[in-house]
Amino acid sequence: MNYTLSIIIPVYKVEKYIERCIVSVMHQNCMNVQMECILVDDCSPDSSISIAEKLIEDYSGDVVFKIIKHDKNLGLSAARNTGMKHASGEYLFFIDSDDYITDDCI
């Protein structure tokens, strides 16, 4: 499936913030916008990815979530590049995993 928008979120040591970030993506109005959200695990040593996996497992909305895992920590720029390689959206939107977006952002 091709998407209109791919949201890319690099993840590394953000267990305090990742829930708010992901929930803010889940609250977007997807009307007329096919969205995917790609989380790139840059070998985060904390619980960030397990928190994300639980949220995604319980989610039943329109945004399609994917988790891509690095074999070793490569840094923020490499994580963004990995997200872009896996994105199928016509447009890209980047969110840092310690940030969030408002409900009407997209």
Number of C-alpha atoms within 10 A of each C-alpha: 6 12 15 15 21 26 22 26 26 27 27 24 18 21 20 13 15 25 19 16 20 24 17 17 22 21 17 19 16 14 9 7 14 17 26 23 25 23 25 27 24 24 18 19 13 13 15 21 25 11 17 20 15 11 15 19 10 8 14 9 12 16 22 17 20 17 18 16 17 15 9 10 15 11 13 16 10 15 24 21 14 21 26 18 9 14 21 17 19 11 12 17 13 15 18 17 24 19 14 18 16 11 13 9 11 15
